[in-house]
């Protein structure tokens, strides 16, 4: 989950920010949000793909479940922190459009985390097979 968050921050605000500003000839603002929303949706899905993969790879059992729950856990943490601080659970979601956009981000995140968890589970199973084979032959 933390890996996914760090990747989103690095990609959107760090590494790709100058490139995206140059390619689209736009600076992020409220009027250009329609142009950046699909790109942000892709970046969010990409980062939760890697977060789901890491969650599934590191899980001791039920790898797909652990990897898939990366996105809903991240979605639950934000409102919980807002409630603890004394704010509303979703402070910027005040219209139907923004609620639909948040739902689209959640759906893309969960789908990408599920696909990533399947990949992480496959990588873990492959690595375990290789380690078993190495132990049998005495090379480990």
N, C-alpha and C positions, 0 to 999 in steps of 0.2 A: 504494500500500500504506500509506504514511504517512497519506494523506488518510483512508483507511478507518479506521485506528486512531484518529485524532484525532476523527473523527465519532462513533465508538462512545463514546469517553470523554466527549465533550461531551453527547451525547444521554442516555446512561445516568446519568452521575454529575454532570452539570452542569445543562443547561437543563431537562430533563424530570424530574429527581429530585424536586423539591418537588411538582410536579403529580401525578406518579405516586403519591407517598406520600399525597397528599390524596384522589385519586380512588379508590384501592384501599384506603385506610385501613389500610395495612400499612407496616411498616418492613422493609427487607431483612434477613432473618435466615435461618438454616438451615431453620427450619420453614416459612417462607413462600416458599421457593425454587420450589416447584411452581407457585405463582401467577406468579412472575416469569420462569420459564424460557421460556414462549412469547413473552413480551414481549422478552426479551433475544435470543431467536432472530430475531425480526422486526427488531430494531435492528441486529443483526449482519448480517443479509441486506441491509438497507437501506444500511448503510455500505459493504459490499463491492460493492453495485451501483454506487455512486458511485466507488469505487476502481477497479472494472473499467472504468467509463466513462472515467475520467481516464487509466488505463493505455492503453486502446485509442486514445484521442484523441491522446496524446502520442507514441505509438510510430511510428517511421519506416516500418516495414513489418510485416506479420503482426499487424495490429491486434487481431484477435480472440484470437489466442494470447497476446499481451502482457496484454490485459485479463483473460483467464481465469486466467492464472497469478498474478494478484495474491493470491488466496486461498491456493493451495498454498504460495506463497513465504512468506506470513505464518505459515502453519502450520509450516513447516520452520524458520523463524528462531527461534521460541521454544524448541524442544528443543535446537537448536544452542547457544543462549546458556546454557541450563541445563547442558548437558554441559561447556561451557567453564568455567562457574563451579564445577563439581564436584558438581552435583546429578543426580538422575535425570532422564531426558528429559521425563517428564510427571509432575511431583510432586503431584498432587492426584487423579490418576486411579488409584484403588486398588480399584475395584469394577466390576462389569459395567455397572451403571446409569450411572456417570459416564463410562465408556468409550463407551457408546451415546450419551450426551448430547454428548460431544465429537465423535463421528462425525456426529451430526445437525447440529451447528454447522458442521463442515467441509463437509458436503453442501450445506447451505443457503448457505454462503459461496461455494462454487464455482459453484452454480447462479445465484446472484445476480450474481456477477462475470461469468459468461458472458453473461447478459442485458444487463448494463451494458456489456460489451465490444461487443456487437452495436449498442447505441445509440451508443456512442462512435465506432464505425467509421462508422455512418450520418451522424453529425454531421460527422465529418472529411471524408467524401466530399461532403457537401452544401457545406461551406465551401470545399473545393477547386473545385467546380463554379462557385460564385459568384465566387471570385477569378479563375478563368480567364475567365469572362464579362466581368468588370470590366476585365481586362487587354485583352481583344479590343476592347472599346468605348473604351478609353483613359481610363477613370475611376480607375485605380489609381495 
